[in-house]
Each structure stands twice: as C-alpha cells, then as structure tokens.
Amino acid sequence: MLRKLIHIIFLPCSEATLLMEKRNADDISPKENWKLNVHLRICKWCRAYKEKLEILDNILKRKLSREENIEINDSEIQSFKEKIFKNLDI
C-alpha cells in the first residue's frame, strides 16, 4: 500500500518515462535524476521500460551508424521516439 501511495504521489509512471527520455538526452536535473532513481526502485514496470529503452537506443545507434557511416546523436533518437509515440497516441 505504501509503495502504491509513494508511486502515485511522488512520481507517476507517466513522468518517470518522460524523465527516462530526458536522461537519455542528457537534459535532466540532479533532483529529477534522484526522483527517477527512487521511482525505478519501486516500479518494476518502469524498470522494464528502461531496459527496453536502452536496448532500442543501442540498436538504433549501431544500425544507423553501420548503414550510413554517420554519428547519431541522442537528440535525433529522441525525436524519432517522439514521432513513434505520437503515432501510437501514447
């Protein structure tokens, strides 16, 4: 019960996923980073999302840099993910 209450009041999953994206773009404050780390200790679903996010980032970076021999920066990956989420209506 306490975990659920902290989970809802302290940092909801919708904010945690946003902070994970911000962390990947190196655009996160120390306070946000701390809140995200606490949330990830509580929420197994967001931990799973984080793992999948890291896998997706690594795959995209490797595949695109191999095919086109260019460097892919995190902001390009972030905009790509935002387009996907927009199309999925998440």
Secondary structure by P-SEA (a helix, b strand, c coil): caaaaaaaccccaaaaaaaaaaaaaccccaaaaaaaaaaaaccaaaaaaaaaaaaaaaaaaaaaaaaccccccaaaaaaaaaaaaaaacc
